[in-house]
Amino acid sequence: MFIAIRIVNILVPLLTLGVFVYSLLTFFLSPYHPIRQTLATIIEPMLTPIRRKMPSAGGIDLSPLILIILIQILGAILVALLRSLF
């Protein structure tokens, strides 16, 4: 189980960084840039349900922030559950 905890502890920061970098790249890179497209295939499926549920905030997209918070919360819950098994 320690391996599972380690995997979660590695994936949570990587996903958080991925969301952060993707949201920054939307300002600087073309939608057709290969790096942005690669990140979009990973991040967009997680952002889409959040965007559907959230009301518009005056043209500001807060879904990456919500996703980062959810990733952190789910990671902490998973680690706590995995530790409680031992």
C-alpha positions in Angstrom: 0.0 0.0 0.0 2.9 2.3 0.5 3.5 2.2 -3.2 -0.1 3.4 -3.8 0.4 6.3 -1.4 3.6 7.2 -3.2 1.8 7.1 -6.5 -0.9 9.4 -5.2 1.7 11.7 -3.7 3.4 11.9 -7.1 0.3 12.3 -9.3 -1.4 15.1 -7.2 1.5 17.6 -7.7 1.9 16.6 -11.4 -1.8 17.1 -12.1 -1.8 20.4 -10.2 1.3 21.6 -12.2 -0.3 20.4 -15.4 -3.5 22.4 -14.8 -1.5 25.5 -13.9 0.8 25.2 -16.9 -2.2 24.6 -19.2 -4.1 27.6 -18.0 -1.0 29.8 -18.5 -0.3 28.4 -21.9 -3.8 29.3 -23.1 -2.7 33.0 -22.9 0.6 32.5 -24.8 0.3 29.7 -27.3 -1.9 29.0 -30.2 -4.6 26.3 -29.7 -2.9 24.3 -32.4 0.5 24.2 -30.7 1.5 20.6 -30.0 2.4 21.2 -26.3 -1.0 22.9 -25.7 -2.8 20.2 -27.6 -1.1 17.4 -25.5 -2.0 19.1 -22.3 -5.5 19.7 -23.5 -6.1 16.0 -24.0 -5.2 15.4 -20.4 -6.7 18.5 -18.7 -9.8 19.4 -20.7 -11.8 16.3 -19.8 -11.4 17.2 -16.2 -12.3 20.9 -16.8 -15.3 20.4 -19.0 -17.7 19.1 -16.2 -16.7 21.9 -13.9 -17.3 24.5 -16.7 -20.8 23.1 -17.3 -21.7 23.3 -13.6 -20.2 26.8 -12.8 -22.0 30.0 -13.7 -20.1 32.6 -15.8 -17.9 34.9 -13.6 -17.8 37.9 -15.9 -15.6 36.4 -18.5 -13.1 34.9 -16.0 -12.7 31.1 -16.1 -12.3 29.9 -12.6 -12.6 26.2 -13.5 -8.8 25.6 -13.3 -8.7 26.9 -9.8 -11.7 24.7 -8.8 -10.0 21.7 -10.4 -6.7 22.3 -8.5 -8.6 22.5 -5.2 -10.5 19.3 -6.1 -7.3 17.5 -7.0 -5.7 18.5 -3.7 -8.8 17.4 -1.7 -9.1 14.1 -3.5 -5.4 13.4 -3.1 -5.6 14.1 0.7 -8.6 11.8 1.0 -7.0 9.0 -1.0 -3.9 9.2 1.1 -5.9 9.2 4.4 -7.9 6.2 3.2 -4.9 4.3 2.1 -3.1 5.0 5.4 -6.1 3.9 7.4 -6.0 0.5 5.8 -2.8 -0.2 7.7 
